[in-house]
Amino acid sequence: MQPGNQPSGGDGGGAEAEAFVPHGGPQGLRRRTGLVSLNSSPRSARAGDGRRTTFREDVGHAAAETYLVTGLAFTLLGYLGVGYRWISQLMALLLYAVLLMPGFIKVGYYYFFSSQVCRSVIYGDQPRNRLDLYIPKDHSKSCPVVAFVTGGAWIIGYKAWGALLGRRLAERGILVACIDYRNFPQGTISDMVSDASEAISFICNSAVFFGGDPNKIYLMGQSAGAHIAACTLLEQAAKESKGDHTSWNVAQIKAYFGLSGGYNVQNLVDHFHERGLYRSIFLSIMEGEESLPRFSPEIVAKKSSAEAIALLPQIVLMHGTTDYSIPSSASETFADVLKQAGGKVKLQLYEGKTHTDVFLQDPLRGGRDQLVEDVISVIHADDADAREKDALAPIPERLVYEWQIKLARQISPF
């Protein structure tokens, strides 16, 4: 399959039918077949003609999304091969998923049937140019917005991976836009960065239509998504410092949150190869060895002008200290480089946490989630009313028993 072609299980069927496009300013959004009022709930709006979607339609959409995810999984397996190592890794992944399945089912039900989730909003013309919105129930005032770029080893990234984070932040009054983008081999890293930039532009210019505050937009990425988002942010700062025309401005982003990201891919090639993302595949994703410096935010930051660094928002780098997929030293080194260049940086290390602990296991436990609390503390830093509400916010319920989480952690291939 050539980059740019749509993979099997792509945005066909239900996913395409549920999509929206912007229309006519703040009056609302227009689906391909009709006008949507912003006063209606997100779920009822998806029908496009004012009626609520039926259970059958929602199940059809769920089936289409499942088909896409299954296609992504088989694409990944096709590239990684079916040797002993990957068969054992696949078995570990399946068992990991089974152990956490009670939580995944609850999150999946919320994703497909909650009235606060607006799925597959179109932000561009390319395949997979879609995003999901997690909208707070309180519409009394405009709310902060988090543009979230999901992870997935640049091969299986998918917007629904952010459902749990989207739910938790939306429950605390923050609108979340989870961005989908072309994966390899549908696209290479420059396509992913281009998609992310277009999605950020859409969010910056359309946030008010969804009830978001255009002056409180935050960018966040996890794992490969943190890398893509960082590449996008630095590329945008470089363009602006040179006076190039752009569709959005770095000044519109109040802060960047990078969770478990790798920011010097030139130094991570061997590490990824040992972990099973083989050198030949990774270099194909990154468009060849000669392109590694260009798509290494750490290297780019070292070479950036003082004017470009000054444009960057606050950078918050978050990482578990026992992350085997991407070592925490990746965030530590990037933080040091940005500080030396004059950037505004905060490093948050989670002692003893793995690649999936912070993003999956911990929030599935229920209770106060440290990652969510740290993100919210930055977003609500200048909002006394929001901080007061945070103190009184309900405690999230546990979604999976503790023994299942501990066992899944031991089995996890990540």
Secondary structure as GFF3:
##gff-version 3
##sequence-region A 1 414
A	DSSP	alpha_helix	13	17	.	.	.	ID=ss1
A	DSSP	beta_strand	20	23	.	.	.	ID=ss2
A	DSSP	three_ten_helix	25	27	.	.	.	ID=ss3
A	DSSP	beta_strand	28	31	.	.	.	ID=ss4
A	DSSP	beta_strand	34	37	.	.	.	ID=ss5
A	DSSP	alpha_helix	42	45	.	.	.	ID=ss6
A	DSSP	alpha_helix	55	80	.	.	.	ID=ss7
A	DSSP	alpha_helix	84	99	.	.	.	ID=ss8
A	DSSP	alpha_helix	101	113	.	.	.	ID=ss9
A	DSSP	beta_strand	117	122	.	.	.	ID=ss10
A	DSSP	beta_strand	130	134	.	.	.	ID=ss11
A	DSSP	beta_strand	143	149	.	.	.	ID=ss12
A	DSSP	three_ten_helix	159	162	.	.	.	ID=ss13
A	DSSP	alpha_helix	163	170	.	.	.	ID=ss14
A	DSSP	beta_strand	175	179	.	.	.	ID=ss15
A	DSSP	alpha_helix	189	206	.	.	.	ID=ss16
A	DSSP	three_ten_helix	207	210	.	.	.	ID=ss17
A	DSSP	beta_strand	212	222	.	.	.	ID=ss18
A	DSSP	alpha_helix	224	241	.	.	.	ID=ss19
A	DSSP	three_ten_helix	250	252	.	.	.	ID=ss20
A	DSSP	beta_strand	253	259	.	.	.	ID=ss21
A	DSSP	alpha_helix	265	275	.	.	.	ID=ss22
A	DSSP	alpha_helix	279	285	.	.	.	ID=ss23
A	DSSP	three_ten_helix	289	291	.	.	.	ID=ss24
A	DSSP	alpha_helix	297	303	.	.	.	ID=ss25
A	DSSP	alpha_helix	306	311	.	.	.	ID=ss26
A	DSSP	beta_strand	314	320	.	.	.	ID=ss27
A	DSSP	alpha_helix	329	341	.	.	.	ID=ss28
A	DSSP	beta_strand	345	350	.	.	.	ID=ss29
A	DSSP	pi_helix	357	361	.	.	.	ID=ss30
A	DSSP	alpha_helix	362	364	.	.	.	ID=ss31
A	DSSP	alpha_helix	370	379	.	.	.	ID=ss32
A	DSSP	alpha_helix	384	391	.	.	.	ID=ss33
A	DSSP	alpha_helix	402	411	.	.	.	ID=ss34
###
